[in-house]
Amino acid sequence: MKVSVSTISLQELDVDLLIVPVTVEAVADGLEALVAAFGASIERARVDIKGEAGDVLLIYPDAGTAKRLVLTGIGDRSAVTSEILRNAAAEGARSAAKVRAETVGISVPDLDSDGDEASQALVEGFILGGYRFDRYRTVEEEVVMAQRLVIQTTDQDKQVRRGADRGRIVAEAVCSARDLVNLSPDEKTPVLLSKAIEKSAKKHGYEVTVWNKALIEEEGMGGLLAVNRGSQDPPTFSVLEWHPEHARNSRPIILVGKGVVFDTGGLSLKPTKGSMDSMKSDMAGAAAVIGAMEAIAKLELPLYVIGLIPATDNRPGEKAYVPGDVIRMHSGKTVEVLNTDAEGRMILADALSYATSFYPELVIDLATLTGAAVIALGDIVAAVMTNEEKGAAERLSAMTAAGEASGDRVHPLPMFDEYNEQIKSTVADLKNVGGREAGSITAAKFLEHFVDYPWIHLDIAGPSFLEKSRGYRTVGGTGFGVRLLVRFLQDMAEKKR
C-alpha cells in the first residue's frame, strides 16, 4: 500500500473515503469545523455519535471533495492513547472495505501527543485492521482493497511523515509474520521456512545463513535433533544478521524464535479440538523474529542484531523421541524427557546455548511455549521473564514500556530459584517438565539453565493466534512480537546515542 502525507485541508482532500477520529469533546462542541467543511450532513448525523471509543458513523457529505466520511470515536481527548488510535483506524479500514474505497484519507487529530506517534499508530491500525489472508480461497470474494492511504495534517508535517513511514514499515513486517503463521503446515516445512527467510533477507537487506541437518548434527544440537526424530522432514537452523556499518553496539542483541512448524505433541499426542487444530501457529516466535528483522533492516536501525531460528515439526513418527529418553543438549547438559509435547524448550535451549558463542549484550527469545501462560494471562498479553541478575528490573521495565507503546503488551512473572526444584531429574541434569503448577515459569527456569548472559524470555502463546478478531488484530496469526521487538530495540538505540 502506498502511504503519503498531505497538508491539504480536509475539505479539499480528494479521496473515496475520509476517516476523521473525533473526541467526545469535539462532538459535544458540535463538530463545527467539520460542519463548515462538509455541510449540514454533519449537523444532521452528529446526533448518532458520541465520540466514545468504538463509535463509527458513515456520512455522505454535502460539500467538500471526499466522497464519504467516517467518523470514528476516540473518547476523551485527555485519555487518547496510541492503542485507541490504532483501533479507530482499524474501524475505518473495515468501513473502507465495505464501501470498496481505493483511496483513503485519515485526519491526524489535534492532540497533545507527538505527531509522529499519532501518525504511526493510525497507519499501523489501518493496515493491520484491513489485513486479509486469502491465499487458499478458490471462490474470490468481491473485495476492493485500499491502494492508497493519505495521512492528512495541518501541523508537525515532518514528524507526521516520519511516523507514517515508520508505521507502514512496521505494519508490513507484522503482516509478513501473520502470513507465515497462517500458511498451511505443508507449505512451511523447516526447509520451506528457511527458503522463505532467504527470500525475506534478499528483499529487505539483511543476511542469512541456513544450516542443514548435517551441520546441526556437527554442532551437537541434541534437543533440536531429538524433537525432529519423528519427522519426515529434516530440521534447519537459520542465522539472520543485521550488522550496519555504524552500529551503536559491538556485541550483538540476539533474537531467538521458536520454529516448531507444526506440533502434534509427538508421542504425548495433543487432543485435536482447541489444541492441535491451531498448531500451525507454533512457529509464531520464529515469524516474529523474521518480521522484526525485516523492519529493523528497512528502518536501518543502528544496532547489531542477530536472529536465531531452530526449525522442525514435532510428530509421532517411527523414530520419535519418547518419554524416558535422556538427551544430551548442545551445552553438554542432559535432559530427561517426560513429555514430548514440551518440545519448544528443547529446541530453544540449543539455540540459547549456541547464542553464547556471540558474547551477546542481550538475548531475547519468543515462543508459543506454554498453555499455562494462556491460563494465567489469556490472549491479551504475553508473559515476560528474565534471569534474576544485575539489570533484571531495568530489562523488565524497558520491555513492559515497549509493550505499552507498541500495543504488544507484556506482563512480568517471577523467576525465583525455588521453581528450579520442579525441574530436577533423578537421572539427568534436568527434566523437561515441572508439573502443572507455574508451568510457564518452570519452562522459563528450564531455559535459564542454558544462558550465561542477560536474557529476556517472552511466552507469546496467548496473543500470537486468535480465534476471534479484536480491534486491529484479525483472526489467526496476529504477528505479535514484531512491534514489541522493534520498539524495544528503537528505545535501546536511542539510549546508546
Secondary structure, DSSP 8 states (H G I E B T S, - for coil): -EEEEE-S-GGG---SEEEEEE-HHHHHTT-HHHHHHH-HHHHHHGGG----TT-EEEE--SSSS-S-EEEEE---GGG--HHHHHHHHHHHHHHHHHTT-SEEEEE----SS-HHHHHHHHHHHHHHHT----TT-SS--------EEEEE-SS-HHHHHHHHHHHHHHHHHHHHHHHHHHS-GGG--HHHHHHHHHHHHHHHT-EEEEE-HHHHHHHT-HHHHHHHTT-SS--EEEEEEE--TT-S-SS-EEEEE-EEEEE--TTS---TTTTGGGGGGGGHHHHHHHHHHHHHHHTT-SS-EEEEEEEEEE---TT---TT-EEE-TTS-EEE-S-TT--HHHHHHHHHHHHGGG--SEEEEEE---HHHHHHHTTT-EEEEE-SSTTHHHHHHHHHHHHHHHS--EEE----GGGGGGG--SSSSEES---STTHHHHHHHHHHTT--S-EEEEE-TTTTEESS-BTTB-SEE--TTHHHHHHHHHHHHHHT-
